[in-house]
Amino acid sequence: MQPKRDSSVKSLTKALDLLSYMGRQRHAVGVTELANEMDLNKSVVHRLLQTLEACGFVVKNPATRQYFLGPRLFVLGKVYENTVTLRGLARPVMERLARQMGEAVHLMVPAPPEGGLPSIILLDKIESTYQLTMTPNPGAVSPAHCTAGGKVLLAYGALDAVAEPLPKHTAHTITDLATLRSELAQIRACGHAIDREELEVGLTCIAAPVFEGDKVVAALSVSGPSSRMGADRLDLAREAVIAAAGEIRNLLR
């Protein structure tokens, strides 16, 4: 039985090595790249990836046949983040911000690209005090170019640069690359981003960068129905979310 047990341990080690390599990349990876980098046979890599995919540790893009880290790792990561680092430190600040604004508060971080486009993942969320909510739940992945948090992460270099074509989700989605780049420059200048129904009709969101040192590691946002997020309320939300993001920055020191 010893040889079989040794073989199982070696397979597990190889699978973990694959996950570690993928975690260091900022792009989806294919079987050939993994085989070359890990010095493994392609058939071995393919078999390991199939197992990891079945367990939710990796996800395969059927169009490109490339792989990126899966939702199971996010769930495991949240267990860690509940006790230390970003999510745990930000939670009390988010709760105060939600009470102040009465709207949903989101904490977003970079995610592996989806469909070749920069994406963000919702790390944590405080529900709105209103009964009606339109916002996603933790673990949800969204495109970066049409979300306030995503545009913040793009503007400050926390995500790879976007390239055309930019998918259109609503009539308000920015699909022209030059227009998006101009807005990203404005975001860097003013320190916040706004999504006016660019991903979901009827939903408006304002976000600010969360720094750790001189590096942006997340985006903090306030989201609510456009009917409630008029100019005056957006001004209030802007001041509140920038101040809250600054509090989190101080906690990360």
C-alpha positions as CSV (number, residue, x, y, z in Angstrom):
1,M,0.0,0.0,0.0
2,Q,3.0,2.3,0.5
3,P,3.7,2.9,-3.2
4,K,0.0,3.9,-3.9
5,R,0.0,6.3,-0.9
6,D,3.3,7.8,-2.1
7,S,1.8,8.2,-5.6
8,S,-1.3,10.0,-4.1
9,V,0.9,12.4,-2.1
10,K,2.9,13.2,-5.2
11,S,-0.3,13.9,-7.2
12,L,-1.6,16.1,-4.5
13,T,1.7,18.0,-4.4
14,K,1.6,18.5,-8.2
15,A,-1.9,19.8,-8.0
16,L,-1.0,22.3,-5.3
17,D,2.0,23.4,-7.3
18,L,-0.3,24.0,-10.2
19,L,-2.6,26.1,-8.1
20,S,0.3,28.1,-6.7
21,Y,1.6,28.9,-10.2
22,M,-1.8,29.9,-11.4
23,G,-2.2,32.2,-8.3
24,R,1.0,34.1,-9.3
25,Q,-0.3,34.8,-12.8
26,R,-2.6,37.7,-13.8
27,H,-4.1,35.8,-16.7
28,A,-5.7,32.5,-17.5
29,V,-3.3,29.7,-18.3
30,G,-3.4,26.7,-20.7
31,V,-2.2,23.1,-20.4
32,T,0.9,23.7,-22.5
33,E,2.1,26.7,-20.4
34,L,1.5,24.7,-17.2
35,A,3.3,21.6,-18.5
36,N,6.3,23.7,-19.6
37,E,6.5,25.8,-16.4
38,M,6.0,22.8,-14.1
39,D,8.0,20.4,-16.1
40,L,5.2,17.9,-16.3
41,N,3.7,15.8,-19.1
42,K,0.6,17.4,-20.7
43,S,-1.5,14.4,-20.0
44,V,-0.6,14.7,-16.3
45,V,-1.5,18.4,-16.2
46,H,-4.8,17.8,-18.0
47,R,-5.7,15.0,-15.6
48,L,-4.9,17.2,-12.6
49,L,-6.9,20.1,-14.0
50,Q,-9.9,17.9,-14.6
51,T,-9.9,16.9,-11.0
52,L,-9.4,20.4,-9.7
53,E,-12.2,21.7,-12.0
54,A,-14.6,19.0,-10.7
55,C,-13.9,20.2,-7.2
56,G,-14.3,23.9,-8.0
57,F,-10.7,24.9,-7.5
58,V,-10.2,25.9,-11.1
59,V,-12.6,27.0,-13.9
60,K,-12.1,26.4,-17.6
61,N,-12.9,29.0,-20.2
62,P,-14.5,26.8,-23.0
63,A,-13.7,29.3,-25.7
64,T,-10.0,29.5,-25.0
65,R,-9.5,26.2,-23.1
66,Q,-7.5,28.1,-20.5
67,Y,-8.0,27.9,-16.8
68,F,-8.2,30.3,-13.9
69,L,-8.6,29.9,-10.1
70,G,-12.1,28.8,-9.1
71,P,-14.7,29.8,-6.5
72,R,-13.8,27.0,-4.1
73,L,-10.5,28.9,-3.4
74,F,-12.5,32.1,-2.8
75,V,-14.6,30.3,-0.1
76,L,-11.5,29.0,1.6
77,G,-9.8,32.4,1.4
78,K,-12.8,34.0,3.1
79,V,-12.3,31.8,6.1
80,Y,-8.8,33.3,6.5
81,E,-9.9,36.8,5.7
82,N,-12.6,36.7,8.4
83,T,-10.0,36.6,11.0
84,V,-7.2,38.8,9.6
85,T,-6.3,41.2,6.8
86,L,-8.5,43.2,4.5
87,R,-12.0,41.8,5.0
88,G,-11.8,41.5,8.8
89,L,-10.3,45.0,9.2
90,A,-12.7,46.6,6.7
91,R,-15.9,45.1,8.1
92,P,-16.6,47.5,11.0
93,V,-15.9,50.5,8.7
94,M,-18.3,49.1,6.1
95,E,-21.0,48.6,8.8
96,R,-20.7,52.3,9.9
97,L,-20.8,53.5,6.3
98,A,-23.9,51.4,5.6
99,R,-25.6,52.8,8.7
100,Q,-24.6,56.4,7.6
101,M,-25.9,56.0,4.0
102,G,-28.6,53.4,4.4
103,E,-27.4,51.8,1.1
104,A,-25.5,48.7,0.3
105,V,-21.7,48.8,0.8
106,H,-19.4,46.7,-1.2
107,L,-15.7,45.7,-0.9
108,M,-14.2,44.6,-4.2
109,V,-10.8,43.2,-5.1
110,P,-9.2,42.1,-8.5
111,A,-10.3,38.7,-9.9
112,P,-8.9,36.5,-12.6
113,P,-10.0,37.8,-16.1
114,E,-13.2,36.4,-17.4
115,G,-13.5,36.1,-21.2
116,G,-10.2,37.9,-21.5
117,L,-11.5,41.0,-19.7
118,P,-10.3,42.4,-16.3
119,S,-12.8,41.5,-13.6
120,I,-13.5,42.1,-10.0
121,I,-14.9,39.9,-7.2
122,L,-17.1,41.0,-4.4
123,L,-15.2,40.3,-1.2
124,D,-17.8,41.5,1.3
125,K,-21.1,43.3,1.4
126,I,-23.3,45.1,4.0
127,E,-26.9,45.0,3.0
128,S,-29.0,48.2,2.5
129,T,-31.4,49.1,5.2
130,Y,-34.1,49.3,2.6
131,Q,-36.0,46.1,1.8
132,L,-35.5,46.3,-1.9
133,T,-31.9,45.4,-3.0
134,M,-30.4,45.0,-6.4
135,T,-26.8,44.4,-5.6
136,P,-24.8,41.1,-5.9
137,N,-23.7,38.8,-3.1
138,P,-20.1,38.1,-2.0
139,G,-18.3,35.9,-4.4
140,A,-20.0,37.4,-7.5
141,V,-17.6,38.3,-10.3
142,S,-18.3,41.4,-12.5
143,P,-16.5,43.0,-15.4
144,A,-14.3,45.9,-14.4
145,H,-15.0,48.4,-17.2
146,C,-18.6,48.9,-16.3
147,T,-18.6,49.0,-12.5
148,A,-17.5,51.8,-10.2
149,G,-15.2,49.5,-8.2
150,G,-13.7,48.0,-11.3
151,K,-13.0,51.4,-12.8
152,V,-11.2,52.4,-9.6
153,L,-9.0,49.3,-9.7
154,L,-8.3,49.9,-13.4
155,A,-7.5,53.5,-12.9
156,Y,-4.9,52.8,-10.2
157,G,-3.3,49.9,-11.9
158,A,-4.6,47.1,-9.6
159,L,-6.0,45.4,-12.8
160,D,-4.4,44.8,-16.2
161,A,-5.4,47.4,-18.8
162,V,-8.5,46.7,-20.8
163,A,-8.6,46.2,-24.6
164,E,-11.4,46.3,-27.1
165,P,-14.0,45.0,-27.6
166,L,-15.7,46.1,-24.4
167,P,-19.0,44.3,-23.9
168,K,-22.1,46.3,-23.7
169,H,-24.4,45.5,-20.7
170,T,-26.8,48.5,-20.8
171,A,-27.3,51.6,-22.9
172,H,-24.9,53.4,-20.5
173,T,-22.0,51.0,-20.7
174,I,-18.7,52.6,-21.9
175,T,-17.7,50.5,-25.0
176,D,-15.2,52.9,-26.5
177,L,-11.6,52.4,-25.2
178,A,-10.6,56.0,-25.6
179,T,-13.6,57.2,-23.6
180,L,-12.9,54.7,-20.9
181,R,-9.2,55.7,-20.7
182,S,-10.3,59.4,-20.4
183,E,-12.6,58.5,-17.5
184,L,-9.9,56.5,-15.8
185,A,-7.6,59.5,-15.9
186,Q,-10.5,61.6,-14.3
187,I,-10.9,58.9,-11.6
188,R,-7.2,59.2,-10.7
189,A,-7.5,63.0,-10.5
190,C,-10.7,63.1,-8.3
191,G,-10.2,59.9,-6.3
192,H,-13.5,58.2,-6.9
193,A,-15.5,56.5,-9.7
194,I,-19.2,56.5,-10.5
195,D,-21.2,53.8,-12.3
196,R,-24.5,55.2,-13.5
197,E,-26.4,52.2,-14.7
198,E,-23.5,50.9,-16.7
199,L,-23.9,47.3,-15.5
200,E,-27.5,47.1,-14.3
201,V,-30.3,49.4,-15.3
202,G,-31.6,51.2,-12.3
203,L,-28.4,50.8,-10.2
204,T,-26.0,53.6,-9.4
205,C,-22.7,53.1,-7.5
206,I,-19.9,55.3,-6.3
207,A,-16.5,53.9,-5.3
208,A,-13.1,54.9,-3.8
209,P,-9.7,53.2,-3.8
210,V,-8.5,51.4,-0.7
211,F,-4.7,51.8,-0.3
212,E,-2.2,49.6,1.5
213,G,0.8,51.8,1.6
214,D,1.1,53.3,-1.9
215,K,-0.7,50.4,-3.6
216,V,-4.4,50.1,-4.3
217,V,-5.6,46.7,-3.1
218,A,-9.4,47.1,-3.1
219,A,-12.3,49.4,-3.9
220,L,-15.0,50.4,-1.5
221,S,-18.4,51.4,-2.8
222,V,-21.9,52.6,-1.9
223,S,-24.6,51.3,-4.2
224,G,-28.3,52.0,-4.5
225,P,-31.3,52.4,-6.9
226,S,-30.8,55.3,-9.2
227,S,-34.1,56.8,-8.0
228,R,-32.4,57.4,-4.6
229,M,-28.9,58.2,-5.8
230,G,-29.5,61.7,-7.1
231,A,-26.9,64.5,-7.3
232,D,-27.1,65.5,-3.6
233,R,-27.0,62.0,-2.3
234,L,-24.1,61.2,-4.6
235,D,-22.2,64.1,-3.1
236,L,-22.9,62.8,0.4
237,A,-21.9,59.3,-0.7
238,R,-18.7,60.5,-2.3
239,E,-17.5,62.2,0.9
240,A,-18.5,59.3,3.0
241,V,-17.0,56.5,0.9
242,I,-13.7,58.4,0.5
243,A,-13.5,58.9,4.2
244,A,-14.3,55.3,4.9
245,A,-11.7,54.1,2.4
246,G,-9.2,56.3,4.2
247,E,-10.1,54.6,7.5
248,I,-9.4,51.2,6.1
249,R,-6.1,52.4,4.7
250,N,-5.1,53.5,8.2
251,L,-6.1,50.1,9.6
252,L,-3.9,48.3,7.0
253,R,-0.7,50.1,8.1
